[in-house]
Amino acid sequence: MTTFSSRTQNTSELDEDPAFAMHRGGKLHVTSSVDVSDHEGLSLAYTPGVARVCDAIAETPELVETYTWKSNLVAVVTDGTAVLGLGNIGPEASLPVMEGKSLLFKQFGDVDSVPIALNCTGVDEIVETVVRMSPSFGGINLEDIAAPRCFEIEAKLRERLDIPVFHDDQHGTAIVTVAAMHNAARLTGRTLADLRVVVSGAGAAGVAVTKMLIDGGIGDIAVADSKGMIYDGREGLTPVKQELASISNKAGLQGSIESALEGADVFVGLSAGEVPESVVATMAEDAIVFAMANPNPEVHPDVARKYASVVATGRSDFPNQINNVLAFPGVFRGAFDVQATDITENMKLAAAQALAELVGDDLSADYVIPSPFDERVVPAVSAAVAAQARKDGVARR
C-alpha cells in the first residue's frame, strides 16, 4: 500500500512536466470504423455475418486486403536496443517512441499501425517472430534496432515476406538526406556528381545514406567510424563496413575524419562525435554541413554557418530539419495504395526526388527541405512511390 501511494505521488509530480502529462495513458487508442449500435450491426460485424467473410477469405485469400484492415496496417517493430539517442534502454522504455511513430503514421499518412516491442534481440528470434505475426499486417516498419543486426534482420525479412519491410532509421533518414542534398547542391550551383562527401558514423543511418547517395550519383563519399576512415584494406572491418569500403572512398582516404574533411564539399554527421570549428574551417568553399546528431549536433549550426553555405540538423528549432516524418508516412501510403510487395531502391530514390522538387523556386539557404507540416509532402511522396512500384513490377494493383 505504501508503494502504491508513493508511486501515485511520484507520477503526479511527473505530470507537472507537459511531456509526461501528454503521455499519461499512452498516445494511442483503437476506435471502431463501423457502427455497432443495434442487433443488426452486431450480427453483421460479428456472428453470424462475419462467418461469410471468413469463408470467402479462406476460399480466396487475397480478399483479406479488401475486407480487413490488413492492407493499411503497419507493425512498428523494435527490440529497444537503439532508441533515439538513448541507446539500449529495452522494450518497455521504447514504447513511448513506438507509440509516437504510430501517431505520426496516422496523422501524416492516414496509415494505421501497431507498436510492437519485442523481448528478444537475436536476429533469428526477431525474424521468426515477425514472420509468424506477418499475416495480420500489410507492412513492417523496423525501428530502433542496433547495427549491425538491423541490416541482417531487414534482409532476411525482405527475403521471406511479400509485404513491404522498411527500416526507417536507415531508409527514412537516407531519403530525406538525399532530397536535402540535391537542393543544397542546386543552391550552390552544383549537382551531386560534383560533391565530395565525408560521413561521420557507420551505423544504420550512415550506411544507408552513403549507399543512397552513391545510387543517386554522388561524386565521391567516404565514411568514418570510431577508428577513422573506412577504406578497402583496413583490417578488422565487419562485413557491412567491408561492403562500404568496396563501394566508397574512391580517393582512398585514411586516418582521421579531421584530415578527410580538409577540402571536402560536404559533411554528413550521423554519430555522436564532435567536429571542431577549426576543422570545419578547412572545408571547401560553399561547403554543406548536415550535422544530424540529436540532441547535440556534431557542429553547432551557429558555428557551421560561419563556413558553410547550407546547414541542416535533426532538430526542429533550426532551419532545414532532416526529419524522417517527411518520408515514412508517404512511402507506406504509396506502397499500400498499389499493394506493393516490396520497397525497392528506386522507390526510395523516387521519394527523395519528389521531396526535393517540392522546394522548387523557394530554394534558399534556410529552405532546402520542406516542413513536415507541408500538406503537399505525403501526396507527392506517395504518388512517386506508387508510380515507381508499378515501373519496378512490385505493384499488385
C-alpha positions as CSV (number, residue, x, y, z in Angstrom):
1,M,0.0,0.0,0.0
2,T,2.9,2.3,0.8
3,T,4.4,1.5,-2.6
4,F,1.2,2.4,-4.4
5,S,0.9,5.7,-2.5
6,S,4.5,6.6,-3.3
7,R,4.1,5.8,-6.9
8,T,0.9,7.8,-7.1
9,Q,2.7,10.8,-5.6
10,N,5.6,10.4,-7.9
11,T,3.5,10.2,-11.1
12,S,1.6,13.3,-10.0
13,E,4.9,15.1,-9.7
14,L,6.0,13.9,-13.1
15,D,2.7,15.1,-14.7
16,E,3.9,18.7,-13.9
17,D,6.1,18.2,-16.9
18,P,3.9,18.6,-20.0
19,A,5.7,15.7,-21.8
20,F,4.7,13.3,-19.0
21,A,1.2,14.8,-19.0
22,M,0.8,14.2,-22.7
23,H,2.0,10.6,-22.4
24,R,-0.3,9.6,-19.4
25,G,-2.4,6.6,-20.5
26,G,-0.4,6.4,-23.8
27,K,-0.8,8.3,-27.0
28,L,-2.9,5.8,-28.9
29,H,-6.3,4.0,-28.7
30,V,-8.3,1.8,-31.1
31,T,-11.6,3.1,-32.4
32,S,-14.3,1.3,-34.5
33,S,-14.6,2.2,-38.1
34,V,-18.2,0.9,-38.3
35,D,-21.4,1.5,-36.2
36,V,-22.4,-1.4,-34.0
37,S,-25.3,0.2,-32.1
38,D,-28.1,-2.3,-32.6
39,H,-28.7,-6.1,-33.1
40,E,-28.4,-5.8,-36.9
41,G,-25.0,-4.1,-36.7
42,L,-23.8,-6.7,-34.2
43,S,-24.9,-9.6,-36.4
44,L,-23.0,-8.2,-39.4
45,A,-19.8,-7.1,-37.6
46,Y,-19.6,-10.4,-35.6
47,T,-21.6,-13.6,-35.7
48,P,-23.3,-14.7,-37.9
49,G,-22.3,-12.2,-40.6
50,V,-18.6,-12.4,-40.0
51,A,-18.5,-16.1,-40.9
52,R,-19.4,-15.4,-44.5
53,V,-16.5,-13.0,-44.8
54,C,-14.1,-15.5,-43.2
55,D,-15.3,-18.3,-45.6
56,A,-14.7,-16.0,-48.6
57,I,-11.2,-15.2,-47.4
58,A,-10.4,-18.8,-46.8
59,E,-11.5,-19.6,-50.4
60,T,-9.9,-16.5,-51.9
61,P,-7.0,-15.3,-49.6
62,E,-6.4,-12.1,-51.4
63,L,-9.8,-10.8,-50.3
64,V,-8.2,-10.2,-46.9
65,E,-6.8,-7.0,-48.4
66,T,-10.3,-5.7,-49.1
67,Y,-12.3,-7.0,-46.1
68,T,-9.9,-6.4,-43.2
69,W,-7.6,-3.6,-42.1
70,K,-4.5,-5.5,-43.1
71,S,-3.9,-3.5,-46.3
72,N,-3.5,-0.3,-44.3
73,L,-1.8,-1.7,-41.2
74,V,1.9,-1.5,-40.3
75,A,3.7,-3.3,-37.5
76,V,6.2,-0.9,-35.9
77,V,8.7,-3.4,-34.5
78,T,11.6,-2.7,-32.2
79,D,13.8,-4.6,-29.7
80,G,14.6,-1.4,-27.8
81,T,18.4,-1.6,-28.4
82,A,19.0,1.7,-30.2
83,V,16.2,4.1,-29.2
84,L,16.7,7.7,-30.4
85,G,19.9,8.9,-28.7
86,L,19.2,6.9,-25.6
87,G,20.7,3.6,-26.7
88,N,19.8,0.1,-25.4
89,I,17.0,1.0,-23.0
90,G,14.9,-2.1,-23.5
91,P,11.5,-2.9,-25.0
92,E,9.3,-1.3,-22.3
93,A,11.2,2.0,-22.3
94,S,11.0,2.1,-26.1
95,L,7.2,2.1,-26.2
96,P,6.6,5.8,-25.9
97,V,8.8,6.2,-29.1
98,M,6.9,3.4,-30.9
99,E,3.6,5.0,-29.9
100,G,4.9,8.2,-31.3
101,K,5.8,6.6,-34.6
102,S,2.3,5.2,-34.9
103,L,0.8,8.6,-34.1
104,L,2.9,10.1,-37.0
105,F,1.9,7.3,-39.4
106,K,-1.8,8.1,-38.8
107,Q,-1.6,11.9,-38.6
108,F,0.6,12.4,-41.7
109,G,-0.2,9.4,-43.9
110,D,-3.5,8.1,-42.6
111,V,-1.8,4.7,-42.1
112,D,-2.8,2.6,-39.2
113,S,-0.1,0.9,-37.2
114,V,0.6,-1.1,-34.0
115,P,3.7,-0.6,-31.8
116,I,5.3,-3.9,-31.0
117,A,8.3,-4.0,-28.6
118,L,9.9,-7.5,-28.6
119,N,11.6,-9.1,-25.6
120,C,14.3,-10.6,-27.7
121,T,17.4,-9.4,-29.5
122,G,18.7,-12.3,-31.6
123,V,18.5,-11.9,-35.3
124,D,16.7,-15.2,-35.9
125,E,14.4,-14.7,-32.9
126,I,13.2,-11.4,-34.3
127,V,12.9,-12.6,-37.8
128,E,10.9,-15.7,-36.8
129,T,8.6,-13.6,-34.5
130,V,7.9,-11.0,-37.3
131,V,7.3,-13.7,-39.9
132,R,4.9,-15.5,-37.7
133,M,2.8,-12.4,-37.0
134,S,3.0,-11.1,-40.5
135,P,-0.4,-12.4,-41.7
136,S,-2.0,-9.6,-39.6
137,F,-0.1,-6.8,-41.3
138,G,0.3,-5.1,-44.6
139,G,3.8,-3.9,-43.9
140,I,6.7,-4.0,-41.4
141,N,8.5,-0.9,-40.1
142,L,11.6,-1.8,-38.2
143,E,12.6,0.8,-35.7
144,D,15.5,1.5,-33.3
145,I,17.3,-1.9,-33.7
146,A,21.0,-1.6,-33.2
147,A,23.5,-2.1,-36.0
148,P,24.8,-4.4,-37.4
149,R,21.9,-6.8,-36.5
150,C,19.4,-4.4,-38.2
151,F,20.9,-5.0,-41.6
152,E,20.6,-8.8,-41.4
153,I,17.1,-8.6,-39.9
154,E,15.8,-6.4,-42.7
155,A,17.5,-8.5,-45.4
156,K,16.1,-11.8,-44.0
157,L,12.6,-10.4,-43.6
158,R,12.6,-9.0,-47.2
159,E,13.5,-12.4,-48.5
160,R,10.8,-14.2,-46.6
161,L,7.8,-11.8,-46.8
162,D,5.8,-10.5,-49.7
163,I,4.9,-7.2,-47.9
164,P,6.9,-4.0,-47.6
165,V,9.7,-4.1,-45.0
166,F,11.3,-0.8,-44.2
167,H,13.9,0.1,-41.6
168,D,13.2,3.7,-41.0
169,D,16.4,4.5,-39.2
170,Q,18.2,3.6,-42.4
171,H,16.0,4.4,-45.3
172,G,13.8,7.2,-43.9
173,T,16.9,9.1,-42.9
174,A,18.5,8.4,-46.3
175,I,15.5,9.6,-48.3
176,V,15.3,12.9,-46.5
177,T,19.1,13.5,-46.5
178,V,19.4,12.8,-50.3
179,A,16.5,15.1,-51.0
180,A,18.0,18.0,-49.0
181,M,21.4,17.3,-50.5
182,H,20.0,17.6,-54.1
183,N,18.7,21.1,-53.2
184,A,21.8,22.1,-51.3
185,A,23.9,21.3,-54.3
186,R,21.5,23.1,-56.6
187,L,21.6,26.2,-54.4
188,T,25.4,26.3,-54.7
189,G,25.4,25.7,-58.4
190,R,26.4,22.1,-58.3
191,T,25.0,18.6,-58.7
192,L,25.5,15.5,-56.6
193,A,28.2,14.4,-59.0
194,D,30.3,17.5,-58.2
195,L,30.4,16.8,-54.4
196,R,33.0,15.1,-52.2
197,V,31.3,13.9,-49.0
198,V,32.6,12.8,-45.7
199,V,30.2,10.9,-43.4
200,S,30.7,10.5,-39.7
201,G,29.1,7.3,-38.5
202,A,28.9,3.8,-39.9
203,G,25.7,2.7,-38.2
204,A,22.3,2.1,-39.7
205,A,21.8,5.7,-40.9
206,G,25.3,6.2,-42.0
207,V,25.4,3.1,-44.2
208,A,22.0,3.8,-45.8
209,V,22.7,7.4,-46.5
210,T,26.1,6.5,-48.1
211,K,24.6,3.8,-50.3
212,M,21.7,6.0,-51.4
213,L,24.0,9.0,-52.2
214,I,26.1,6.6,-54.3
215,D,22.9,5.3,-56.1
216,G,22.0,9.0,-56.6
217,G,25.2,9.7,-58.4
218,I,27.4,11.4,-55.7
219,G,30.9,12.3,-56.9
220,D,32.8,10.6,-54.0
221,I,31.9,9.7,-50.5
222,A,33.9,8.3,-47.6
223,V,32.7,7.1,-44.2
224,A,34.4,7.3,-40.8
225,D,33.7,5.2,-37.8
226,S,35.2,5.5,-34.3
227,K,38.6,4.1,-35.6
228,G,38.9,6.6,-38.5
229,M,38.2,6.4,-42.2
230,I,36.9,3.2,-43.7
231,Y,38.9,2.1,-46.7
232,D,39.5,-1.1,-48.7
233,G,42.2,-3.0,-47.0
234,R,41.6,-1.7,-43.5
235,E,41.9,-4.6,-41.0
236,G,39.1,-5.7,-38.8
237,L,36.1,-4.5,-40.9
238,T,32.7,-6.1,-40.3
239,P,31.0,-7.4,-43.5
240,V,28.8,-4.3,-43.6
241,K,31.8,-2.0,-43.4
242,Q,33.8,-4.1,-45.9
243,E,31.0,-3.6,-48.4
244,L,31.1,0.1,-47.7
245,A,34.8,0.1,-48.3
246,S,34.4,-1.6,-51.6
247,I,31.9,0.9,-53.0
248,S,33.0,4.2,-51.4
249,N,36.1,6.3,-50.7
250,K,37.5,6.3,-54.3
251,A,40.2,8.7,-53.1
252,G,41.5,6.1,-50.7
253,L,41.4,8.4,-47.7
254,Q,42.9,7.0,-44.5
255,G,43.5,8.3,-41.0
256,S,41.2,10.7,-39.1
257,I,37.9,12.2,-40.2
258,E,39.5,15.6,-39.4
259,S,42.1,15.1,-42.2
260,A,39.4,13.8,-44.6
261,L,37.3,16.9,-44.1
262,E,40.1,19.2,-45.4
263,G,38.8,20.4,-48.8
264,A,35.6,18.3,-48.6
265,D,32.4,19.8,-50.0
266,V,30.0,18.1,-47.6
267,F,30.0,16.9,-44.0
268,V,27.2,14.5,-43.0
269,G,27.0,13.8,-39.3
270,L,25.3,10.6,-38.2
271,S,27.2,9.9,-35.0
272,A,27.7,11.4,-31.5
273,G,31.2,12.7,-32.3
274,E,32.1,16.4,-32.3
275,V,33.8,18.2,-35.1
276,P,35.9,21.3,-34.0
277,E,35.4,24.6,-35.6
278,S,38.9,24.6,-36.8
279,V,38.2,21.5,-38.9
280,V,35.0,22.9,-40.4
281,A,37.1,25.9,-41.5
282,T,39.2,23.7,-43.7
283,M,36.3,22.5,-45.8
284,A,35.9,23.7,-49.4
285,E,34.2,27.0,-50.4
286,D,30.4,26.8,-50.4
287,A,30.6,23.9,-48.0
288,I,27.5,21.9,-47.0
289,V,27.1,20.8,-43.3
290,F,24.4,18.3,-42.3
291,A,25.1,17.8,-38.6
292,M,22.2,15.5,-37.6
293,A,23.1,14.1,-34.2
294,N,20.4,14.7,-31.6
295,P,20.1,16.5,-29.3
296,N,23.6,17.9,-29.8
297,P,24.7,18.3,-33.5
298,E,28.3,17.4,-34.3
299,V,28.8,21.0,-35.2
300,H,26.6,23.7,-33.7
301,P,24.7,25.4,-36.5
302,D,25.9,28.9,-35.5
303,V,29.4,27.7,-35.9
304,A,28.8,25.8,-39.1
305,R,27.2,28.9,-40.7
306,K,30.4,30.8,-40.5
307,Y,31.9,28.5,-43.1
308,A,29.1,26.6,-44.8
309,S,26.5,27.9,-47.4
310,V,23.9,25.3,-46.2
311,V,23.5,23.9,-42.8
312,A,20.9,21.2,-41.8
313,T,20.4,19.4,-38.5
314,G,18.0,16.8,-37.0
315,R,16.4,19.4,-34.7
316,S,13.2,21.3,-35.1
317,D,14.5,24.5,-33.6
318,F,16.9,25.2,-36.5
319,P,16.2,25.5,-40.3
320,N,16.4,22.5,-42.6
321,Q,15.4,19.8,-40.2
322,I,16.2,16.3,-41.6
323,N,13.1,14.6,-40.2
324,N,12.1,11.1,-41.1
325,V,8.4,12.0,-40.9
326,L,8.9,13.6,-44.3
327,A,9.5,10.1,-45.7
328,F,8.0,7.1,-44.0
329,P,4.2,8.0,-44.0
330,G,4.3,8.8,-47.7
331,V,6.4,5.8,-48.5
332,F,4.0,3.4,-46.9
333,R,1.0,5.3,-48.2
334,G,2.3,4.9,-51.7
335,A,3.2,1.2,-51.2
336,F,-0.2,0.4,-49.7
337,D,-2.1,2.3,-52.5
338,V,-0.7,-0.2,-55.1
339,Q,-0.4,-3.2,-52.7
340,A,3.4,-3.3,-53.3
341,T,5.2,-6.4,-52.3
342,D,8.5,-4.6,-51.6
343,I,10.0,-1.2,-51.2
344,T,12.8,-1.0,-53.8
345,E,15.8,1.2,-54.0
346,N,14.2,3.0,-57.0
347,M,11.1,3.7,-54.9
348,K,13.3,5.3,-52.2
349,L,15.1,7.4,-54.8
350,A,11.7,8.5,-56.3
351,A,10.6,9.6,-52.8
352,A,13.7,11.6,-52.4
353,Q,13.3,13.3,-55.8
354,A,9.6,14.1,-55.0
355,L,10.6,15.7,-51.7
356,A,13.4,17.8,-53.3
357,E,11.1,19.0,-56.1
358,L,8.6,20.4,-53.6
359,V,11.0,23.2,-52.6
360,G,11.0,24.5,-56.2
361,D,11.8,28.2,-56.7
362,D,11.6,28.9,-53.0
363,L,15.0,27.4,-52.5
364,S,17.2,29.3,-50.1
365,A,20.0,28.6,-47.5
366,D,17.3,28.1,-44.8
367,Y,14.9,26.1,-47.1
368,V,16.4,23.1,-48.8
369,I,13.8,20.6,-47.5
370,P,10.0,21.0,-46.9
371,S,8.5,21.3,-43.5
372,P,6.9,18.1,-42.0
373,F,3.7,20.2,-41.8
374,D,3.7,21.0,-45.5
375,E,0.5,19.3,-46.7
376,R,2.0,18.6,-50.1
377,V,4.6,16.2,-48.8
378,V,2.6,12.9,-48.3
379,P,0.7,13.2,-51.6
380,A,3.8,13.9,-53.5
381,V,5.9,11.2,-51.9
382,S,3.1,8.5,-52.1
383,A,2.4,9.3,-55.7
384,A,6.1,9.0,-56.7
385,V,6.5,5.7,-54.7
386,A,3.3,4.2,-56.2
387,A,4.4,5.1,-59.7
388,Q,7.8,3.7,-59.2
389,A,6.4,0.5,-57.7
390,R,4.5,-0.1,-60.9
391,K,7.6,0.6,-63.0
392,D,9.6,-1.8,-60.8
393,G,7.0,-4.6,-61.2
394,V,6.3,-4.9,-57.4
395,A,2.7,-3.4,-57.5
396,R,-0.2,-5.8,-57.3
397,R,-2.8,-3.2,-58.4
